[in-house]
C-alpha cells in the first residue's frame, strides 16, 4: 500500500515538473504576434566591433517572415578590466558601447559568442 502511494506521488511530481518545463520552453509563443507574421520565429544574433567610431555592439532578437515585428531578447556587453569581467552595457534587442581608453577585450551574453577586441 505504501509503495503504491509513493509511486503515485512520484508520478504526479514528474507530470507537474514536465508541465513546468514545457511552459518555460514555449514562453515566446505567449506574446501577441501580429497576424501578418507567418511561420516560425527566426533567431537573429550578431555582435562585434566597429572601428570608426570605435563601438562594440550586440544584437539578439526573434523575427518572423513577412512582417516587421521583432521580439527583443536581453543582451549585454562586458569588458575585461584588471582580471575581471565588468558589464558595461545591457538592454534588450540591440546594445552598443563606445570603446574608449585603448584596445580592450569585450564579450557578450549571446550563446556561442567569442571574445573580441575593440578600441
C-alpha positions as CSV (number, residue, x, y, z in Angstrom):
1,X,0.0,0.0,0.0
2,X,2.7,2.4,1.0
3,X,4.7,1.8,-2.2
4,X,1.6,2.5,-4.4
5,X,1.2,5.8,-2.6
6,X,4.9,6.7,-3.1
7,X,4.6,5.7,-6.8
8,X,1.6,7.9,-7.3
9,X,3.3,10.9,-5.6
10,X,6.3,10.4,-7.8
11,X,4.2,10.2,-10.9
12,X,2.4,13.4,-10.1
13,X,5.7,15.1,-9.3
14,X,7.1,14.1,-12.7
15,X,3.9,15.2,-14.5
16,X,3.9,18.6,-12.8
17,X,7.6,19.0,-13.4
18,X,7.3,18.2,-17.1
19,X,4.4,20.7,-17.4
20,X,6.5,23.5,-15.8
21,X,9.5,22.8,-18.1
22,X,7.2,22.7,-21.2
23,X,5.7,26.1,-20.2
24,X,9.1,27.7,-19.8
25,X,10.2,26.4,-23.2
26,X,7.2,27.7,-25.1
27,X,7.2,31.2,-23.5
28,X,7.9,33.1,-26.7
29,X,4.6,32.0,-28.2
30,X,2.8,33.7,-25.2
31,X,3.5,37.1,-26.8
32,X,0.8,38.6,-29.0
33,X,2.3,38.3,-32.5
34,X,0.6,40.3,-35.3
35,X,-1.5,38.2,-37.7
36,X,0.6,39.2,-40.7
37,X,3.6,37.4,-39.2
38,X,3.7,33.9,-40.6
39,X,5.8,30.7,-40.0
40,X,8.2,30.0,-37.2
41,X,10.2,32.6,-35.3
42,X,13.8,33.1,-36.6
43,X,16.5,33.9,-34.1
44,X,18.9,36.7,-35.2
45,X,22.2,37.1,-33.2
46,X,25.1,39.4,-34.1
47,X,27.9,41.0,-32.2
48,X,31.3,42.6,-32.8
49,X,33.0,46.0,-33.0
50,X,33.1,48.9,-35.4
51,X,36.3,50.8,-36.0
52,X,35.0,54.3,-36.7
53,X,33.8,55.3,-34.3
54,X,35.1,52.5,-32.0
55,X,32.0,50.8,-30.8
56,X,31.1,47.4,-29.5
57,X,27.6,46.1,-30.3
58,X,25.4,43.1,-29.5
59,X,22.0,42.2,-31.1
60,X,19.7,39.3,-30.4
61,X,16.0,39.0,-31.2
62,X,13.4,36.9,-32.9
63,X,11.7,37.9,-36.1
64,X,9.1,36.5,-38.4
65,X,8.9,36.4,-42.2
66,X,6.5,38.8,-43.9
67,X,6.3,41.4,-41.0
68,X,8.4,44.0,-39.2
69,X,7.6,42.7,-35.7
70,X,10.6,41.6,-33.6
71,X,10.8,40.1,-30.1
72,X,13.9,41.6,-28.4
73,X,16.0,39.4,-26.1
74,X,18.2,40.5,-23.2
75,X,21.7,41.3,-24.4
76,X,24.8,42.7,-22.6
77,X,28.4,43.7,-23.3
78,X,31.2,43.1,-20.8
79,X,34.7,44.5,-20.7
80,X,37.8,42.7,-19.3
81,X,39.4,45.0,-16.8
82,X,42.2,44.1,-14.3
83,X,41.5,40.4,-14.5
84,X,37.7,40.5,-14.2
85,X,34.7,41.0,-16.5
86,X,32.6,44.1,-15.9
87,X,29.3,44.6,-17.6
88,X,29.4,48.0,-19.4
89,X,26.1,47.9,-21.3
90,X,22.8,45.9,-21.2
91,X,19.4,46.1,-22.6
92,X,17.0,44.3,-25.0
93,X,17.4,43.7,-28.7
94,X,20.3,45.9,-29.5
95,X,23.0,47.3,-27.3
96,X,26.1,49.5,-28.1
97,X,29.1,50.7,-26.1
98,X,31.6,53.3,-27.1
99,X,35.1,51.7,-26.8
100,X,37.3,54.2,-25.1
101,X,40.7,54.1,-23.3
102,X,42.6,51.9,-25.8
103,X,42.2,48.4,-27.1
104,X,40.3,46.0,-24.7
105,X,38.8,42.6,-24.7
106,X,34.9,42.5,-24.9
107,X,32.3,39.8,-24.7
108,X,28.5,39.4,-24.9
109,X,26.0,37.2,-23.3
110,X,25.0,35.8,-26.7
111,X,25.3,32.0,-26.7
112,X,28.2,30.8,-28.7
113,X,29.8,34.2,-29.0
114,X,33.6,34.7,-28.8
115,X,35.6,37.5,-27.1
116,X,36.6,40.3,-29.4
117,X,38.8,43.4,-29.4
118,X,37.5,47.0,-29.7
119,X,39.3,50.3,-29.5
